[in-house]
Amino acid sequence: MEKRKVVFLLATVMALAFTPCTFAQLGSQPLTAQRTLGYYNFDTGSFEPLRPAEQDTETPAVVPTTGTLVFNFTITLKSALPKNAIVICTAGGTVIETHYSTIEGGLGIAKLDSGNTYSCTVSMPYSWLLATPGSDKIILSYKAETFGALQVTAENGTGVSVMSTAERVSTQSPASIAVPPSGATTTEAVSVTL
């Protein structure tokens, strides 16, 4: 029995004495092995490391394409515009490229020309970073609408509220146009009947 205690004690001392050496070896090894990317060449029977990719050459800076789109609306109303109502026109242009897209827009308030005919002009300056302006297209959109103002007064006369309501609307999306040369002013004529 005494012999067993001595052998057990000796084994325990030996295990505790060599434990720091074992853990020291683990601490000196890297956690992940460095690997070289490559492939096995069957013709030569050797490992061929991959060569680093050539750095992409810098793409030239894109020069902004600038200009102004002007939309001249002629709006004819089928019936007279109610009191406290206005005619509003909006226009927009959208350009979509592989790596770039933009939406621009503008708003105008129409003025009475004569009878039930109104005119409205929307000027939309733009500055777009287009990589291929020579082949890009602008998708145009127009909208004309009348807004009426409705005044609501409380029964006791102490409160007044004014609300606007859209009465008549016309939206158009004609065919697209080519992007004009930089610095150009492009005019579009729009005829709308409400």
PyMOL commands that set and color helices and strands:
alter all, ss='L'
color gray80, all
select helices_A, chain A and resi 2-28
alter helices_A, ss='H'
color red, helices_A
select strands_A, chain A and resi 38-41+46-49+65-76+85-96+101-109+111-114+117-128+137-153+160-172+177-178+184-193
alter strands_A, ss='S'
color yellow, strands_A
deselect
rebuild
show_as cartoon
